[in-house]
Amino acid sequence: MRDTAPVRGHLPDENPGFVGRHTELERISAALAEHRLVTVTGVGGVGKTRLALRAAHRAADRHPDGAWWTDLAQLDGDRLLVALVADSVDLSDHTPGMATTGLCRRLADDRALLVLDSCEHLAAPCARLVTELLAAAPGLTVLATSRLPLGVEGERVVDLDPLPPTGPDALDLLRRAAGEEFPAAGPAGEICVRLEGIPLALELAAAQIRLQGAEAVRDQLGTRFDAPPGARFDLLVHPERVWPSRHQTLRAAIGWSHELSAPLERLLWARLSVFRGPFDLASATAVCSGGPLDRETLPDALAGLVRASVVRAPDTGGRHRMLDTIRAYGATWLDRTGETGTVADRHAAHFRDLARRAESEWHGARQLRWYRTVDAHHTDLRTALDRLLRTDPDAALDLVGSVAFAWSCRGRLREARDGLEQALVLSEARGRVRARALWALGVTLVLQGEFGAAQEVSERCAREARYAEYTESAEREARHGRDTEGDVLHAEHPQGPGFDEGDRPGDGGPGRPGDLTLDAAALAGLLALTTGRPMAAYVVVGHVLDAAQGGPADSAARLRCHLVRVFALTGLGRLAEARERALALRALCEELDEHWTRTALEYQLALTGLLEGDPATAAGHARAMLEGTRRLGASLGVALGLDVLATALAAAGDGERAADVSGTGEAYWRSTGQPRRGLPGLRALREKYTDTVRATIGEPAYEEIFVRALTGPPQDGLDRALRAPRQH
């Protein structure tokens, strides 16, 4: 989850090098006060993003439900537009309906500011989405940036010109970017005029000033810009027929920087254009190496692009990024080299490997690190998936099956489901890869509350798991010269989704279930638990665990089955046994440094404490769960944890804190797009104890505290919930 902020919402930090624009800021501020859609338009590189960010920070206080930022430059097509906007407003949408429904519901009662940056390549889809959101959310204001207006009724357009070339602001920007003081008269002033005050062009020039000096840069620009347009550069082409002179100037500036780059830097610039999101040196090396660019030469080429301001310097996480205008220029050169497909395939292969590595590291001490790695590279994982869906559906199924569970834990259920369903339709792969994808899809459907569809997928998952394990077993036996023809024939025609005594899955050894069967059983058990059938859950996982070899620490699938059995025991009222098993599993998770299962066990132990009449113990486990879910960024987990903590506080008679935590919990439930839900036993306890404390402190007092927490910043409410009361 995001750190606590004084203003609800999320805006990136402002660039400390912001210069001038006082008049334009006042125009945008006035427009936002009077219009619900304001679009800042202008030539690429003119500073639309930077100005919109400054304006959003200034306007944030006037929007009590948050100011939220969405960077649309990372999208290549509109398929995930709604998902990206939903994620940017902290909507971990768990609803199964139309994509925009949950987003409209999330914003319906809010007085919020939504910033959509870089809409030009998605103008029509953005216009449709904005129209729908403004109709559904009367208190919503949208600030967009685009090279052209969106064309939505009621839109207020603010045209952004470059900085006045002969004014102080252009020179001030050049000074700050170059890190050098220049007199107003002289080479620096001439550079500002040559580049027409376009901020991006000035930043590129400033980078060259640091390397060559202002006089050399002025002379080079004079030589190039005085030439006839056709003799300057073969440059980036934009379809718009507006601002032709400024487009030409910016393209010439980018082309000039390209010409001044060393040959290896130009090659790297082109290849880096395949990245849609931030990238680190390791990813750049894996994707862009080849020919003269190798592990020895690439770091120097990257450093040269950073010095030239073509690539942004690394952030605190070591990740670089490239502005969209510069990335698009690199893409044109990549296309001219004939390498577009080759580099895109390398990009897809690299992120497929990253996804597989993340899955393999899920069970153990590096789980949290790889979970965060998947989150940090989310944009490029989606880009790789889109590429593979077009070029290699079997590889796409492998990639999405590897990351979909992490996406679902993070609340990206729509993206996980969309990718899984597409890959399952397009791919003809059978066996382990398909079984894993079906398991991930089943989990996603359960979390969305689509229990009928989840049941059908659960049955398919079990059949595919048996098929895969029989096939693998047959292949092993064939390698040892044994005749397994009968087993293979049976595996190709499984009799049903159950786990029969006669099954002989493969990777668990002869006659024993393997991890695929164990995960299929865990899915069936999860579905049974969430639909109020703890005995069915206990039987299905118990059957495969009894037949499997090894303990819960041996694999993630075994650990998941043991987790389901603990919850089933709780649902069956076998509380002492459930608590004993849960504590043993938690100790094992602590030894493994496994986070996800440990967090779920804290939830179970909190439930057990409530059911045993020990609210203080329950509250302690609930807070431990909330700490874990916050580290995982899992809104659904936070919502569930706040519910059990509120119930524990109510059971202890602390009505005011119970109301506060319950109101915060409602805010988190709304961020999932779903009404409150959870295990059936908890709902009954929550209603019982909540009614009691409502009567104790009075209905008006309870409602006042509840509503204040509901409408306040959710992160602040979570911080309050995690503060345990002092012991006297």
C-alpha positions in Angstrom: 0.0 0.0 0.0 1.1 3.6 -0.5 2.6 5.6 2.3 0.4 7.9 4.3 0.0 11.3 2.6 -1.5 14.6 3.8 -3.9 14.6 0.9 -5.8 11.5 -0.1 -4.9 10.1 -3.5 -1.7 9.6 -5.4 0.3 12.1 -7.4 3.9 11.7 -8.4 6.5 14.0 -6.9 7.0 17.2 -8.8 10.1 17.8 -10.8 12.2 20.3 -8.8 13.3 21.9 -12.0 9.9 23.4 -12.8 10.3 26.9 -14.3 7.8 29.6 -15.0 4.3 28.9 -16.3 2.6 31.1 -13.8 0.0 32.4 -16.2 -0.7 28.9 -17.6 -1.1 27.6 -14.0 -3.7 30.2 -13.2 -5.6 29.4 -16.4 -5.7 25.7 -15.6 -6.7 26.4 -12.0 -9.5 28.6 -13.1 -10.6 26.1 -15.7 -10.7 23.3 -13.1 -12.8 25.4 -10.8 -15.5 25.9 -13.5 -15.3 22.8 -15.8 -15.4 19.1 -15.1 -13.1 18.2 -18.0 -10.0 20.2 -18.7 -7.6 19.1 -21.4 -4.1 20.6 -21.8 -2.9 20.4 -25.4 0.3 21.2 -27.1 3.2 19.9 -29.1 5.2 16.9 -27.8 7.9 18.0 -25.4 6.2 21.3 -24.6 5.8 20.4 -20.9 2.1 19.2 -20.7 2.8 16.5 -18.2 5.0 18.7 -15.9 2.4 21.5 -15.9 -0.5 19.1 -15.3 1.3 17.6 -12.4 2.0 21.1 -10.9 -1.7 22.1 -11.4 -2.9 18.8 -9.9 -0.8 19.4 -6.7 -2.2 22.9 -6.5 -5.8 21.7 -6.9 -5.5 18.6 -4.6 -6.8 20.3 -1.5 -10.1 21.2 -3.3 -10.8 17.5 -3.9 -11.4 15.8 -0.5 -11.6 12.3 -2.1 -8.2 12.5 -3.7 -6.2 13.6 -6.7 -5.1 10.5 -8.7 -2.6 10.2 -11.5 -2.7 7.8 -14.5 0.2 7.6 -17.0 -1.3 6.3 -20.2 1.9 6.4 -22.2 2.7 2.8 -21.0 -0.4 1.4 -22.9 -0.1 0.1 -26.4 -3.8 -0.1 -27.3 -6.9 0.4 -25.1 -7.5 -3.2 -23.9 -6.2 -2.5 -20.4 -7.2 1.2 -20.3 -9.9 0.8 -17.6 -7.7 -1.6 -15.6 -4.9 0.9 -15.5 -7.2 3.8 -14.5 -8.8 1.5 -11.8 -5.3 0.6 -10.4 -4.3 4.3 -10.4 -7.3 5.2 -8.1 -6.5 2.2 -5.8 -9.5 0.2 -7.1 -8.4 -3.4 -6.8 -11.5 -4.3 -8.7 -12.7 -7.8 -7.7 -16.1 -7.5 -9.5 -16.9 -9.9 -12.4 -19.1 -7.5 -14.5 -18.3 -4.9 -17.2 -14.9 -3.3 -16.7 -16.2 0.2 -16.3 -18.9 -0.7 -13.8 -16.6 -1.1 -10.8 -14.7 2.1 -11.7 -17.9 4.1 -12.0 -19.1 2.7 -8.7 -15.8 3.5 -7.1 -15.9 7.1 -8.1 -19.7 7.7 -8.0 -19.9 9.5 -4.7 -16.4 11.0 -4.7 -15.3 14.6 -5.1 -12.0 13.6 -6.8 -9.6 14.8 -9.4 -8.5 12.2 -12.0 -5.5 13.1 -14.2 -5.1 11.2 -17.4 -1.7 11.9 -18.8 -0.7 11.2 -22.5 -4.1 10.5 -24.0 -3.2 11.2 -27.7 -2.7 7.6 -28.8 -5.9 6.6 -27.1 -8.0 9.7 -27.7 -11.2 7.9 -28.8 -11.2 5.3 -26.0 -10.3 8.0 -23.5 -13.2 10.1 -24.7 -15.6 7.3 -24.2 -14.3 6.4 -20.7 -14.3 10.1 -19.6 -17.9 10.5 -20.8 -19.0 7.5 -18.9 -17.2 8.5 -15.7 -18.4 12.0 -15.7 -22.0 10.8 -16.1 -21.7 8.3 -13.3 -19.7 10.5 -10.8 -21.1 14.0 -10.5 -18.3 15.1 -8.1 -15.5 14.0 -10.4 -13.2 16.4 -12.3 -10.8 15.1 -15.0 -7.6 16.8 -16.1 -6.2 15.3 -19.3 -3.1 16.0 -21.4 -3.0 15.2 -25.1 -1.6 16.6 -28.3 -5.2 17.0 -29.5 -8.5 17.7 -27.6 -10.6 14.7 -26.6 -13.7 16.1 -28.2 -16.0 15.4 -25.2 -19.0 17.7 -24.6 -18.2 20.3 -22.0 -14.4 19.9 -22.5 -12.4 23.0 -21.7 -9.2 23.1 -23.8 -6.0 24.9 -22.6 -3.5 25.2 -25.3 0.1 25.2 -24.0 2.7 27.1 -26.0 6.5 26.7 -25.6 8.2 29.1 -23.2 8.8 32.5 -24.7 12.2 32.0 -26.5 13.5 35.5 -25.6 12.0 35.5 -22.1 13.7 34.7 -18.8 11.9 31.3 -18.3 13.5 29.6 -21.3 16.9 30.8 -20.3 16.3 29.8 -16.7 15.3 26.3 -17.7 18.5 26.0 -19.8 20.6 27.2 -16.9 19.1 24.7 -14.5 19.3 21.8 -16.8 22.9 22.5 -17.8 23.9 23.4 -14.2 25.6 26.6 -15.4 24.9 30.3 -15.3 24.7 32.0 -18.7 24.3 35.7 -19.5 21.0 36.6 -21.2 22.9 37.8 -24.3 25.2 35.3 -26.0 25.1 31.6 -27.1 22.6 30.5 -24.5 20.0 33.0 -25.6 20.5 32.1 -29.2 20.0 28.4 -28.3 16.6 29.3 -26.7 15.6 31.1 -29.8 16.7 28.3 -32.2 14.8 25.8 -30.1 11.7 28.0 -29.9 11.5 27.7 -26.1 10.4 24.0 -26.3 11.3 22.5 -22.9 12.3 19.0 -24.0 14.5 20.5 -26.8 16.1 22.8 -24.3 16.8 19.9 -21.9 18.5 17.9 -24.7 20.6 21.0 -25.6 21.5 21.5 -22.0 22.9 17.9 -21.9 25.1 18.7 -24.8 26.2 22.0 -23.2 27.5 20.0 -20.3 29.5 17.9 -22.7 30.6 20.5 -25.3 29.9 24.0 -24.1 27.3 26.6 -25.1 29.2 28.0 -28.1 29.7 24.6 -29.7 26.0 23.7 -29.2 24.9 27.1 -30.7 27.1 26.6 -33.7 25.8 23.0 -34.3 22.2 24.1 -34.0 22.8 27.0 -36.4 24.3 24.6 -39.0 21.5 22.2 -38.8 18.5 24.5 -38.3 19.5 26.9 -41.1 19.5 24.0 -43.6 16.4 23.3 -45.7 13.9 21.2 -43.8 14.4 18.2 -46.1 18.2 18.3 -45.5 18.0 18.3 -41.7 17.1 14.8 -40.6 14.9 12.0 -41.6 12.9 12.4 -38.5 9.9 11.3 -36.5 6.5 11.8 -38.2 3.4 12.7 -36.3 -0.1 12.4 -37.9 -1.3 15.7 -36.4 -1.5 18.7 -38.7 -1.1 21.3 -36.0 2.0 23.2 -34.7 4.0 22.2 -37.8 6.9 24.5 -37.1 7.3 23.4 -33.5 6.9 19.8 -34.4 9.7 20.3 -36.9 11.9 22.0 -34.3 11.4 19.3 -31.7 12.0 16.6 -34.2 15.2 18.4 -35.3 16.4 18.7 -31.7 15.8 15.0 -31.1 17.5 14.1 -34.4 20.4 16.3 -33.5 20.8 14.5 -30.1 20.6 11.2 -32.1 23.3 12.3 -34.5 25.6 13.4 -31.6 25.2 10.0 -29.9 27.9 7.4 -30.4 27.0 4.5 -32.8 26.4 2.1 -29.9 24.3 4.7 -28.0 22.1 5.1 -31.1 21.7 1.3 -31.4 20.8 1.1 -27.7 18.4 4.0 -28.0 16.5 2.1 -30.7 16.4 -1.2 -28.8 15.3 0.4 -25.5 12.2 1.7 -27.3 10.6 -1.8 -26.7 10.3 -1.1 -23.0 6.9 0.5 -22.1 7.7 1.0 -18.4 10.8 1.6 -16.3 13.7 -0.7 -16.8 16.9 -1.6 -14.9 20.4 -2.4 -16.3 19.8 -6.2 -16.0 16.7 -6.0 -18.2 18.3 -3.6 -20.7 21.2 -6.0 -21.0 19.1 -9.1 -21.5 16.9 -7.4 -24.1 19.2 -5.1 -25.9 22.4 -7.1 -26.2 23.5 -8.4 -29.5 26.2 -7.6 -32.1 28.5 -4.9 -30.8 26.3 -4.3 -27.8 27.3 -6.8 -25.1 27.6 -6.9 -21.3 30.9 -5.0 -21.5 29.8 -2.2 -23.9 26.2 -1.7 -23.0 26.6 -0.1 -19.6 28.8 2.6 -21.1 26.3 3.2 -23.9 23.5 3.5 -21.4 25.5 6.0 -19.3 26.1 8.0 -22.5 22.3 8.2 -23.1 21.8 9.3 -19.5 24.4 12.1 -19.9 22.6 13.2 -23.1 19.2 13.3 -21.2 17.8 10.7 -23.7 17.3 8.3 -20.8 16.4 9.5 -17.3 18.9 8.9 -14.6 18.0 5.8 -12.4 15.6 6.3 -9.5 16.2 4.9 -6.0 15.3 1.4 -7.3 17.9 1.6 -10.1 15.2 1.9 -12.8 15.6 4.2 -15.8 12.9 5.4 -18.1 12.6 7.2 -21.5 10.1 10.0 -22.3 7.4 8.8 -24.7 8.4 11.3 -27.4 12.0 10.1 -27.3 11.0 6.4 -27.1 8.8 6.9 -30.2 11.8 8.3 -32.1 13.9 5.3 -31.1 11.2 3.0 -32.3 11.3 4.5 -35.8 15.0 3.8 -36.0 14.5 0.3 -34.6 12.0 -0.3 -37.4 14.5 1.0 -40.0 17.2 -1.4 -38.8 14.7 -4.3 -39.3 15.1 -5.4 -35.7 11.6 -4.5 -34.3 10.3 -8.1 -34.3 13.6 -9.6 -33.1 14.0 -7.2 -30.2 10.3 -7.5 -29.3 10.7 -11.3 -29.2 13.8 -10.9 -26.9 11.8 -8.6 -24.7 8.9 -11.1 -24.5 11.4 -14.0 -23.8 13.1 -12.0 -21.0 9.9 -11.2 -19.2 8.6 -14.7 -19.6 11.8 -15.9 -18.0 11.4 -13.3 -15.2 7.8 -14.6 -14.7 8.9 -18.2 -14.4 11.7 -17.2 -12.0 9.2 -15.3 -9.8 6.9 -18.4 -9.7 9.8 -20.7 -8.8 10.9 -18.4 -6.0 7.4 -18.0 -4.5 7.9 -20.7 -2.0 10.6 -19.5 0.3 12.7 -16.6 1.6 12.7 -14.6 -1.7 8.9 -14.5 -2.1 8.4 -10.9 -1.1 11.3 -9.7 -3.2 10.0 -11.5 -6.3 6.4 -10.4 -5.6 7.6 -6.8 -5.7 9.7 -7.5 -8.8 6.6 -8.7 -10.6 4.8 -5.6 -9.5 7.7 -3.2 -10.5 7.8 -4.8 -14.0 4.0 -5.0 -14.4 3.8 -2.8 -17.5 6.5 -4.8 -19.5 5.1 -8.1 -18.3 1.7 -7.1 -19.9 3.6 -5.9 -23.0 5.3 -9.2 -23.3 2.1 -11.1 -22.8 0.4 -9.1 -25.6 3.3 -9.9 -27.9 3.2 -13.6 -27.1 -0.6 -13.8 -27.5 0.0 -12.7 -31.1 3.2 -14.7 -31.8 3.4 -17.7 -29.4 0.2 -18.5 -27.5 1.8 -21.5 -25.7 4.5 -19.2 -24.3 1.8 -16.6 -23.4 0.0 -19.3 -21.4 3.2 -20.1 -19.6 3.9 -16.4 -18.8 0.5 -15.5 -17.6 0.2 -18.8 -15.6 3.4 -17.9 -13.8 2.3 -14.4 -12.7 -1.5 -14.5 -12.5 -1.6 -15.6 -8.9 0.7 -12.7 -7.9 -1.5 -10.3 -10.0 -4.6 -11.6 -8.2 -2.9 -11.2 -4.8 -2.1 -7.6 -5.8 -5.8 -7.0 -6.7 -5.3 -7.1 -10.5 -8.0 -9.6 -11.0 -9.3 -8.3 -14.3 -5.9 -8.4 -15.9 -5.2 -11.8 -14.6 -8.5 -13.2 -15.8 -8.3 -11.4 -19.1 -4.8 -12.8 -19.8 -5.6 -16.3 -18.6 -8.8 -16.6 -20.6 -7.2 -15.3 -23.8 -4.2 -17.6 -23.5 -6.3 -20.7 -22.6 -8.4 -20.1 -25.8 -5.5 -19.4 -28.1 -3.0 -22.0 -26.8 -3.3 -25.7 -27.6 -0.8 -26.7 -25.0 -1.8 -29.5 -22.7 -0.4 -30.7 -19.4 1.4 -28.8 -16.7 1.3 -25.3 -18.2 -2.5 -25.6 -18.8 -3.2 -27.1 -15.4 -1.3 -24.3 -13.7 -3.2 -21.6 -15.7 -6.5 -23.2 -14.9 -5.6 -23.2 -11.2 -4.7 -19.5 -11.4 -8.0 -18.7 -13.2 -10.0 -20.7 -10.7 -8.5 -18.7 -7.8 -9.2 -15.4 -9.7 -12.8 -16.4 -10.2 -13.3 -17.3 -6.5 -11.9 -13.9 -5.5 -14.3 -12.3 -7.9 -17.2 -14.2 -6.4 -17.9 -16.1 -9.6 -18.5 -19.4 -7.9 -20.4 -21.1 -10.7 -17.7 -20.4 -13.3 -15.0 -21.2 -10.6 -16.6 -24.7 -10.1 -16.4 -25.5 -13.8 -12.8 -24.3 -14.0 -11.9 -26.3 -10.8 -13.2 -29.4 -12.5 -11.2 -28.7 -15.6 -8.1 -28.0 -13.5 -8.4 -31.4 -11.7 -8.8 -33.3 -15.0 -5.8 -31.5 -16.6 -3.7 -32.0 -13.5 -4.4 -35.8 -13.7 -3.7 -35.8 -17.4 -0.4 -34.0 -16.9 0.8 -36.1 -14.1 -0.2 -39.4 -15.8 1.6 -38.3 -18.9 4.8 -37.2 -17.0 4.7 -40.5 -15.1 4.3 -42.5 -18.3 7.3 -40.6 -19.9 9.4 -41.4 -16.9 8.5 -45.0 -16.9 9.1 -45.2 -20.7 12.6 -43.8 -20.2 13.1 -46.7 -17.7 11.8 -49.2 -20.3 8.5 -50.0 -18.6 5.3 -50.4 -20.5 2.8 -47.8 -19.4 0.4 -47.9 -22.4 -2.6 -48.6 -20.3 -1.9 -45.7 -17.9 -1.5 -43.2 -20.8 -4.7 -44.3 -22.4 -6.5 -43.8 -19.1 -4.9 -40.4 -18.6 -6.1 -39.2 -21.9 -9.7 -40.0 -20.9 -10.1 -39.0 -17.2 -13.4 -39.9 -15.7 -14.1 -36.8 -13.7 -12.8 -34.0 -11.5 -12.4 -36.1 -8.3 -9.3 -37.5 -6.8 -9.9 -41.3 -7.1 -7.9 -43.9 -5.2 -6.8 -45.3 -8.5 -5.2 -42.1 -9.6 -1.5 -42.3 -10.2 -0.2 -38.7 -10.6 3.3 -38.3 -11.8 5.5 -35.9 -9.9 4.6 -37.1 -6.5 6.0 -40.5 -7.3 4.2 -43.8 -8.3 0.7 -43.8 -6.8 1.0 -40.4 -5.1 -0.5 -37.0 -6.0 1.9 -34.4 -7.4 1.8 -30.6 -7.0 -0.6 -30.1 -9.8 -3.2 -32.4 -8.1 -2.5 -30.8 -4.8 -3.1 -27.3 -6.2 -6.3 -28.5 -7.9 -7.5 -29.9 -4.5 -6.6 -26.6 -2.8 -8.7 -24.7 -5.4 -11.6 -27.1 -4.8 -11.2 -26.6 -1.1 -11.0 -22.8 -1.4 -14.2 -22.8 -3.4 -15.9 -25.1 -0.8 -14.9 -22.8 2.0 -16.1 -19.6 0.4 -19.5 -21.2 -0.3 -20.0 -22.4 3.2 -19.0 -26.1 2.9 -16.1 -26.7 5.3 -16.6 -30.5 5.4 -16.2 -30.7 1.6 -13.0 -28.6 1.8 -11.7 -30.8 4.6 -12.3 -34.0 2.7 -10.9 -32.9 -0.7 -7.6 -31.6 0.6 -7.3 -34.3 3.3 -7.6 -37.0 0.7 -4.7 -35.8 -1.5 -2.6 -34.8 1.5 -3.0 -38.3 3.0 -1.9 -39.8 -0.3 0.9 -37.3 -1.0 4.5 -37.8 0.1 6.3 -35.1 2.0 5.5 -32.3 4.4 4.0 -28.8 4.1 7.4 -27.2 3.6 8.2 -29.3 0.5 6.2 -27.1 -2.0 3.9 -24.2 -2.3 1.1 -26.5 -3.3 1.4 -28.7 -0.2 1.5 -25.6 2.0 -1.7 -24.3 0.3 -3.5 -27.5 0.9 -2.5 -27.5 4.6 -3.8 -23.9 4.8 -7.2 -24.9 3.4 -7.4 -27.8 5.9 -6.7 -25.4 8.8 -9.6 -23.1 7.6 -11.8 -26.2 7.1 -11.2 -27.3 10.7 -12.1 -23.8 11.9 -15.3 -24.0 10.0 -16.1 -27.4 11.4 -15.7 -26.1 15.0 -12.6 -28.1 15.7 -10.9 -25.0 17.1 -8.2 -26.5 19.3 -6.9 -28.7 16.4 -7.2 -25.8 14.0 -5.2 -23.5 16.3 -2.5 -26.1 16.9 -2.0 -26.8 13.2 -2.1 -23.1 12.4 0.6 -22.2 14.9 2.8 -25.1 13.6 2.3 -23.9 10.0 3.0 -20.3 11.0 6.3 -21.3 12.7 7.2 -23.1 9.5 6.4 -20.0 7.4 8.6 -17.9 9.6 11.4 -20.4 9.2 10.9 -20.2 5.4 10.3 -16.5 5.4 7.1 -17.1 3.5 4.7 -14.1 3.7 1.5 -14.9 1.9 0.5 -18.1 3.8 1.7 -16.6 7.0 -0.7 -13.7 6.5 -3.6 -16.0 5.8 -2.7 -18.0 9.0 -2.9 -14.8 11.1 -6.4 -14.3 9.7 -7.3 -17.9 10.7 -5.8 -17.5 14.2 -7.8 -14.2 14.6 -11.0 -16.1 13.7 -10.1 -18.9 16.1 -9.6 -16.4 18.9 -13.0 -14.8 18.3 -14.7 -18.1 18.2 -13.0 -19.2 21.5 -14.0 -15.9 23.2 -10.6 -14.4 23.3 -10.9 -11.0 21.6 -7.5 -9.6 22.7 -5.7 -12.5 21.1 -7.9 -12.2 18.0 -7.0 -8.5 17.7 -3.3 -9.2 17.9 -3.5 -11.8 15.1 -5.7 -9.4 13.1 -3.0 -6.6 13.3 -0.3 -9.1 12.3 -2.4 -10.0 9.3 -2.9 -6.4 8.4 0.9 -5.7 8.5 1.3 -8.6 6.1 -1.4 -7.6 3.7 -0.1 -4.0 3.7 3.4 -5.3 2.7 1.7 -7.3 -0.1 -0.4 -4.4 -1.3 -3.5 -6.6 -1.1 -6.6 -4.4 -0.7 -8.9 -7.4 -0.3 -6.7 -8.8 2.5 -6.7 -5.5 4.2 -10.5 -5.4 4.0 -10.8 -8.9 5.5 -8.3 -8.1 8.2 -10.1 -4.9 9.2 -13.3 -6.8 9.5 -11.9 -9.3 11.9 -10.2 -6.6 13.9 -13.3 -4.5 14.2 -15.2 -7.6 15.4 -12.5 -8.3 18.0 -12.7 -4.7 19.3 -16.5 -4.9 19.4 -16.3 -8.2 21.3 -13.9 -6.5 23.8 -16.5 -3.7 24.3 -14.3 -1.0 22.6 -17.2 0.5 20.6 -15.4 3.7 19.5 -12.4 1.9 18.1 -14.6 -0.8 16.6 -16.6 1.9 14.7 -13.4 3.6 13.5 -11.9 0.3 12.2 -15.2 -0.8 10.7 -15.5 2.5 8.8 -12.0 2.1 7.4 -12.8 -1.5 6.5 -15.9 -0.3 4.5 -13.6 2.1 2.6 -11.3 -0.8 1.7 -14.2 -3.0 0.7 -15.4 -0.2 -1.7 -11.9 -0.2 -3.2 -12.4 -3.8 -4.2 -15.7 -3.0 -5.9 -17.5 -5.6 -3.8 -19.8 -5.5 -0.7 -18.4 -6.9 2.5 -17.9 -10.6 2.5 -15.8 -13.2 4.2 -16.1 -16.6 5.8 -19.7 -17.2 6.9 -18.8 -17.6 10.6 -17.2 -14.2 10.8 -20.3 -12.4 9.4 -22.5 -13.8 12.2 -20.0 -12.7 14.8 -19.5 -9.3 13.3 -23.3 -8.6 13.3 -23.7 -9.9 16.9 -20.9 -7.8 18.5 -21.6 -4.7 16.3 -25.2 -4.6 17.4 -24.0 -4.7 21.0 -21.5 -1.9 20.8 -24.0 0.2 18.8 -26.4 0.0 21.7 -23.6 0.6 24.2 -22.2 3.9 22.8 -25.4 4.9 21.0 -26.3 4.7 17.4 -25.6 8.4 16.5 -22.1 8.2 18.1 -21.3 5.0 16.3 -22.4 6.3 12.9 -20.5 9.6 13.3 -17.2 7.7 13.9 -18.0 5.2 11.2 -18.7 7.8 8.6 -15.6 9.9 9.5 -13.4 6.9 9.0 -15.2 5.9 5.8 -14.7 9.3 4.2 -11.2 10.0 5.5 -7.9 8.8 3.9 -8.0 4.9 4.1 -4.3 4.8 4.8 -4.7 7.0 7.9 -7.5 4.7 9.1 -5.2 1.7 8.6 -2.4 3.3 10.5 -4.8 3.9 13.4 -6.0 0.3 13.3 -2.5 -1.0 13.5 -1.8 1.0 16.7 -2.5 -1.3 19.5 -4.0 0.4 22.7 -1.5 1.0 25.4 -1.5 -1.5 28.3 -2.2 0.0 31.7 
